[in-house]
Amino acid sequence: MRDALTQYELPRIPVGSWFEAVVDWLNDNIGPVFDFIDLVLRSAVGGLSQALTALPPPAMVLVFAALGWWLRSWRFGLFSLIGFGLVASVQEFESAMQTLSLVLVATAIAIAIGIPLGVLMARSGKVSAVLRPVLDLMQTMPAFVYLVPVIVFFNIGEVPGVVATVIFALPPGVRLTELGIRQVDAEVVEAGEAFGSPPRKILTGIQLPLAMPSIMAGVNQVIMLALSMVVIAGMVGAPGLGSNIYEAVTRVQLAQGFEAGLAVVILAVYLDRITAVLSDRSPVARAERKAARTG
């Protein structure tokens, strides 16, 4: 009986072939759309990278340090000065700016898509039920799997790196936006409705401001996940620290890999602290601190 069961095989379902057929159909029928997306993303990343490298590295180090001092504290400004100075001293500053441009473009796209989707999921249970499995798939699918169709659509370079980063980093922004809006006190929303506020005004004047700490936490997670994709982006031809790390791995160059990895860490800490400051300066956070002091 056991031998009969082991010899029995379920019929193979060609899911991969179906997916390949869909990708080929999209590439053949809406190729100009992908060409347009490629042009826009390549221009955005290239333009931002040129802007970040327009000044000499020492001048940009001072700019980052001044921004950190202004937004957070003199201690963080000093950390920024030392950190980015170290990145410049190991000749990784230009690569770091290329990586930063890729991360910023991918983050902007992920936020532009994620926040409206999160709002839609919070306002509609049916939409939430449909999109939640999709977000689960996006979070759990290995990045190398969806790199294959992305390369088919956009070839190699920074564009597939941006697209892969958006797919990988998008879910936390959507989920935390939905969570923040759902956690808004229902009595506050009912009070707005009682005063005759339309749904759009309730969303923009009540729900979004009160959900801002959760939304900013989602933005922070999007940025951190985007940075974690730099090596993947380097593998598909995107310039920057990921390319340097991938080259160091393939050639077993310990020094180069450590320096590029250290630059990624410094960039991640800087972006994390900056986004945390923006969250702390939201009206809700200021009101909570004021209430805590007076209480």
C-alpha positions in Angstrom: 0.0 0.0 0.0 2.8 2.4 1.0 4.7 1.6 -2.2 1.7 2.3 -4.3 1.2 5.6 -2.6 4.9 6.6 -3.1 4.7 5.8 -6.8 1.6 7.9 -7.2 2.3 11.5 -8.3 -0.1 14.4 -8.4 -0.4 16.0 -11.9 1.9 18.9 -12.4 0.2 22.3 -12.5 2.3 24.6 -14.7 1.9 27.7 -12.6 5.3 29.0 -13.6 4.5 28.7 -17.2 1.3 30.6 -16.8 3.1 33.4 -15.0 5.8 33.4 -17.7 3.0 33.7 -20.3 1.5 36.7 -18.5 4.8 38.4 -18.3 5.5 37.9 -22.0 2.0 39.2 -22.9 2.5 42.3 -20.8 5.9 42.9 -22.3 4.6 42.5 -25.8 1.4 44.5 -25.5 2.2 47.3 -23.1 5.9 47.6 -23.7 5.7 51.4 -24.3 4.3 51.9 -20.8 7.3 50.1 -19.3 9.6 52.2 -21.5 8.0 55.4 -20.2 8.3 54.2 -16.5 11.9 53.3 -17.2 12.6 56.8 -18.6 10.9 58.5 -15.7 12.6 56.5 -13.0 16.0 56.6 -14.6 15.7 60.4 -15.0 14.5 60.8 -11.3 17.3 58.7 -9.9 20.0 60.2 -12.2 18.8 63.8 -11.5 18.7 63.4 -7.7 22.1 61.6 -7.8 23.6 64.6 -9.7 22.1 67.0 -7.3 23.5 65.2 -4.3 27.0 65.0 -5.9 27.0 68.6 -7.3 28.9 69.9 -4.4 32.3 68.4 -3.2 32.0 65.7 -0.6 33.3 68.0 2.3 30.6 70.6 1.5 27.8 67.9 1.4 29.1 66.5 4.7 28.6 69.9 6.3 25.1 70.1 4.7 24.1 66.8 6.3 25.6 67.8 9.6 23.8 71.1 9.6 20.5 69.4 8.7 21.0 66.9 11.6 21.8 69.7 14.0 18.8 71.8 12.9 16.3 68.9 13.0 17.5 67.0 16.0 20.4 68.2 18.2 24.0 69.3 18.1 25.0 65.8 19.2 23.3 64.3 16.1 24.9 67.0 14.0 28.3 66.0 15.3 27.5 62.3 14.6 26.5 63.2 11.1 29.7 65.2 10.6 31.9 62.3 11.8 29.8 59.6 10.1 29.6 61.2 6.6 33.2 62.4 7.0 34.2 58.8 7.5 32.2 57.8 4.4 34.0 60.4 2.4 37.4 59.4 3.7 37.0 55.8 2.5 36.0 57.0 -0.9 32.4 55.8 -0.7 30.6 59.2 -0.6 29.6 59.2 -4.3 28.3 55.7 -4.0 26.5 56.6 -0.9 24.7 59.4 -2.6 23.8 57.2 -5.5 22.3 54.7 -3.0 20.5 57.6 -1.2 19.0 58.8 -4.5 17.7 55.3 -5.3 16.3 54.9 -1.7 14.6 58.3 -1.8 12.9 57.8 -5.2 11.8 54.3 -4.2 10.5 55.6 -0.8 8.6 58.5 -2.4 6.9 56.0 -4.8 6.1 53.6 -2.0 4.6 56.3 0.2 2.6 57.8 -2.7 1.1 54.3 -3.3 1.0 53.0 0.2 -0.8 55.8 2.1 -3.8 56.0 -0.3 -4.0 52.2 -0.2 -3.9 52.2 3.6 -6.6 54.8 3.7 -8.7 52.8 1.3 -8.2 49.6 3.3 -9.2 51.4 6.5 -12.4 52.7 5.0 -13.4 49.5 3.2 -13.4 46.0 4.8 -13.7 44.4 1.4 -10.7 46.2 0.0 -8.7 45.2 3.1 -9.7 41.6 2.7 -8.6 41.6 -0.9 -5.3 43.5 -0.5 -4.1 41.8 2.7 -3.1 38.5 1.0 -1.4 40.5 -1.7 0.7 42.4 0.9 1.5 39.1 2.6 2.7 37.7 -0.7 4.8 40.9 -1.3 6.4 40.6 2.2 7.2 36.9 2.1 8.2 36.4 -1.5 12.0 36.3 -1.8 13.3 39.3 -3.7 15.1 37.2 -6.2 11.8 35.8 -7.4 10.3 39.0 -8.6 13.6 40.3 -9.8 13.2 38.1 -12.9 10.1 39.7 -14.4 11.4 43.1 -13.4 14.6 42.6 -15.4 12.5 41.3 -18.3 10.5 44.5 -18.2 13.3 47.0 -17.6 16.6 45.3 -18.4 19.4 45.9 -15.9 20.3 49.1 -14.1 18.9 51.4 -11.4 15.3 51.0 -12.6 14.8 47.3 -11.8 16.5 48.1 -8.4 13.9 50.9 -7.7 11.0 48.7 -8.8 12.1 45.8 -6.7 12.7 48.1 -3.7 9.2 49.6 -4.0 7.6 46.1 -4.1 9.7 45.0 -1.1 9.2 48.1 1.0 5.6 49.0 0.3 3.6 46.7 2.6 4.6 48.3 6.0 3.6 51.7 4.8 0.1 50.3 3.7 -0.4 48.3 6.9 0.6 51.0 9.4 -1.5 53.6 7.6 -4.5 51.3 7.8 -3.7 50.6 11.5 -3.3 54.2 12.4 -6.6 55.3 10.8 -8.5 52.3 12.4 -7.1 53.2 15.8 -8.5 56.8 15.7 -11.1 57.2 18.4 -14.6 56.6 16.9 -16.0 59.2 19.2 -13.8 61.9 17.7 -14.9 60.8 14.2 -18.6 60.9 15.3 -18.1 64.4 16.7 -16.8 65.5 13.3 -19.8 64.0 11.6 -22.2 65.6 14.1 -20.8 69.0 13.1 -21.6 68.2 9.5 -18.1 67.6 8.3 -18.0 65.7 4.9 -16.1 62.4 4.8 -13.1 64.0 3.0 -12.8 66.7 5.7 -13.0 64.1 8.4 -10.2 62.1 6.7 -7.9 65.1 6.2 -8.7 67.0 9.4 -9.2 64.3 11.9 -8.1 60.8 10.9 -4.9 61.5 9.1 -3.5 64.0 11.7 -4.4 61.6 14.5 -2.9 58.6 12.6 0.3 60.5 11.7 2.5 58.8 14.3 1.6 55.4 12.9 2.0 56.7 9.4 5.4 58.1 10.1 6.4 54.8 11.7 5.4 53.2 8.4 7.5 55.7 6.4 10.4 54.8 8.7 10.0 51.1 8.0 9.7 51.8 4.3 13.0 53.6 4.3 14.8 50.9 6.4 13.5 48.2 4.1 14.5 50.2 1.0 18.0 50.4 2.4 18.1 46.7 3.0 17.6 46.2 -0.7 20.7 48.1 -1.8 22.7 44.9 -2.3 19.9 43.3 -4.4 19.8 46.5 -6.5 23.5 46.3 -6.9 23.1 42.7 -8.3 20.9 44.0 -11.1 23.3 46.7 -12.1 22.2 49.7 -10.0 25.2 51.9 -9.1 25.9 52.7 -5.5 26.9 50.9 -2.3 25.1 47.7 -3.3 27.2 47.4 -6.4 30.4 47.8 -4.3 29.2 45.3 -1.8 28.3 42.8 -4.5 31.6 43.3 -6.2 33.4 42.8 -2.8 31.5 39.5 -2.2 32.2 38.1 -5.7 35.9 39.0 -5.5 36.3 38.3 -1.7 37.5 41.8 -1.0 37.0 42.1 2.8 38.2 45.8 3.1 35.9 47.1 0.3 32.9 45.1 1.6 33.4 46.4 5.2 33.7 50.0 4.1 30.7 49.9 1.8 28.7 48.1 4.6 29.7 50.7 7.1 28.5 53.4 4.8 25.1 51.7 4.5 24.9 51.6 8.3 25.7 55.3 8.7 23.1 56.2 6.0 20.5 54.0 7.7 21.1 55.6 11.1 20.9 59.1 9.7 17.7 58.5 7.8 16.1 56.6 10.8 16.8 59.6 13.1 15.6 62.1 10.6 12.3 60.4 10.1 11.9 59.9 13.9 12.3 63.7 14.3 9.6 64.4 11.7 7.3 62.0 13.6 8.1 63.7 16.9 7.2 67.1 15.4 3.8 66.2 14.3 0.9 68.1 16.0 -0.4 64.9 17.7 3.1 64.2 19.2 3.4 67.8 20.4 0.0 67.7 22.0 0.8 64.5 23.8 4.0 65.9 25.2 2.2 69.0 26.3 -0.5 67.0 28.0 2.1 64.9 29.7 3.9 68.0 31.1 0.7 69.6 32.3 -0.6 66.4 33.7 
